[in-house]
Amino acid sequence: MLTEGMFIAERYEIIGKIGAGGMSDVYKAKDHVLGRFVAIKVLKQEFSEDVNFVTKFRTEAQSAAGLEHPNIVNIYDVGSENGMHYIVMEYVDGITLKTYIEKKGKLTYKEAVSIAIQVGRGIEAAHNKNIVHRDIKPQNIIISTEGKVKVTDFGIARAATSNTINSDVMGSVHYSSPEQARNGFVDGKSDIYSLGIVMYEMVTGRVPFDGDTTVAVAIQHLQEEMVPPTAYTPDLPISLEKIILKCTQKNPDRRYENMGELLIDLKKCLISPNEDFVTMVPLGSNDKTRVIGQDELEQIREGSGKVSYDEEEEAGEEEEPDEDELTEDEEKENGILNPKMEKAVTIMGIVAAVIIVGIVICLVGNILGIFRFGGNKKNDTETEIATETETDTEDKIEMIDLRGLTFEEAQNEIKDKKLDIKLEEGEEISSDDYEEGQIAEQSVKKGESVKAGDTVTVRISSGAGDVPIPDVAGYKSSEAQKKLEDMGFKVSTDYDYSDTVQQDYVIKTTPDIGTNAKKGDTITLILSRGIESVQVPDVRGKSESDAKNELTGAGLNVTTKTDYSDDVAEGLVISQDPVNGKFVDRGTTVTLTISLGKKTTYYSYKSDTLAVPQDGKNYIGGTVTLKGSDGSTLWTTTFEGTTPGSVNVDNIKNMSSGTLEVDWTYTNEDGTTGTNVVSTSVNFTEK
């Protein structure tokens, strides 16, 4: 048995055991080459010693390793080490469909169809590569925590059947096709039949055929009609019921031709559930339910007789058929179904014959005086006591230790001792010594004597008792991990950013600090990556509101200031600090400079007097105009005579210079007038 911390192939570190079956044990492991978790299926010792089986097992596993599909548990590696043979598979965190059905009782038709479609896609991918699963059942279908459905154990069932090993390797007969039950030719239609049984169980919460032994169930698959699923789920849509009935036809020719056809109907069922669109193949003359012949019965019994105790327990109680429906052949068959009973009857007959002969001899001897009876009472009593003691000794069995085994493993161990085992009524008990699912107590202790046929009662461990998760927030990761491991917890790590906790120190745990958990549970440490770095986006030229939204969305804080700009319009971002493209801690403040537009500068101009041109002309008045450098008129006035007066212009915007123009008017001797324009460049005074 592998233990935590062991390595396989110097690569896979065992984390812990996560499951067990009739053929193998399953462990969760860490692949240190690729840095991922995997599941490793290790063959049990009795199969590892079978060279023929191991060869076939490796061949089929390697073939299945070629399957890559989202709805298949992928096989990564196949190997052996020190006589141990193993398969490395994809690790799926989830539960089996069997457990899911048990928890919910029955599924809605939409959920059942959705699961069936995903399972069908995985099977179809395998069929396209000529790989038949042969063991489709809810125990081999996993629903991940994300809701993804995956099929596992491809290729393994084929290896098992080809070597005619115990049928407990094959899984439950409840899902086997009729051709599997009679050890006939098996192809992809057998998987379709098994999927039909799985769908039946999903929507009804039960399997269609049940019985006390695998042989009884196998015969029902061969010759009994199943109760329609609507008998248990009256509101089941007609399309889904007919899909299930078509999948589970006893004659493979009456089932779906391939998985692709089944998927088409399943998808249509989601759209039009109450439409009767499923085409049933007409019943032929060879398809009627028939009585199993003696040769076939022997073949079924040979193929299924090696069933494990736990598989017989799974079968449950078989419904009694109507006596009127039994044929004479069937009654004979029912009489020989259990070879142990036949053997017991034979032995009892021989013993009875010996006893009768002995009695006759004793009577004759007593009459003839050869034997004496009642002559020595003391000796007779001693002989009687000795015989009883001898018989008691022969019937006594020394009890073995069942603690640490699963209930199924204990069943296999104890049945060889001719003892019965049952679970004690009531809740499971917590135990620091035995893992969840293992036997923690037994009514008869190891070494004590019991009689054959006695029943041993056991109690199952619920795992270690509850322990509060300690407060390790703020601890360095290595210190926190040691503290939790010392308390019996397993530890995993995850990371998150924190503005308050420094890098590689604990922010919190999952489950939360203070929550009760069991020893052996996995506690996840959320470690700090420190403050998250973010890249500053470029918001220049954007409006103030848009820039703020983009920066805060990136995890940054924002502050603003204003300034004038001749190039950037009012209300837009002129610049930012830190600059765009720089990586900074989340929460860093970015300062934005928002444009006020162009800055307004005010100027003034003042001139006391304007000189009259000295050209001898008779000036009679004119116009004074002050123009800006852009040619605009800033101020103007008219005057008469030769005294224009002073110029005083205030609040000139954004212009530091201009032109002063005086348009002089004069008269000629003949009485006509003329003009003389005098322009002077002037500078304005900034206010």
Secondary structure, DSSP 8 states (H G I E B T S, - for coil): ---TT-EETTTEEEEEEEEE-SSEEEEEEEETTTTEEEEEEEE-HHHHT-HHHHHHHHHHHHHHTT---TTB--EEEEEEETTEEEEEEE---EEEHHHHHHHHSS--HHHHHHHHHHHHHHHHHHHTTT---S---GGGEEEETTS-EEE--TTHHHHHHHTT--GGGG--GGG--HHHHTT----HHHHHHHHHHHHHHHHHSS-S---SSHHHHHHHHHH-----GGGT-TT--HHHHHHHHHHT-SSGGGS-SSHHHHHHHHHHHHH-TT----------TT-S-----HHHHHHHHHHHTT--HHHHHHH-------GGG--HHHHHHHHTS-HHHHHHHHHHHHHHHHHHHHHHHHHHHHHHTSS-SSS-HHHHHHHHHHHHHHHHHHHEEE----TTSBHHHHHHHHHTTT-EEEE-SS--B--SSS-TTBEEEESS-TT-EEETT-EEEEEEB--S-EEE----TT-BHHHHHHHHHHTT-EEEEEEE--SSS-TTBEEEEES-TT-EEETT-EEEEEEE--S-EEE----TTSBHHHHHHHHHHTT-EEEEEEE--SSS-TTBEEEEES-TT-EEETT-EEEEEEE--S---EEEEEES------SS-EEEEEEEEEEETTS-EEEEEEEETT----EEEEEEES--EEEEEEEEEEE-TTS-EEEEEEEEEEE-EE-
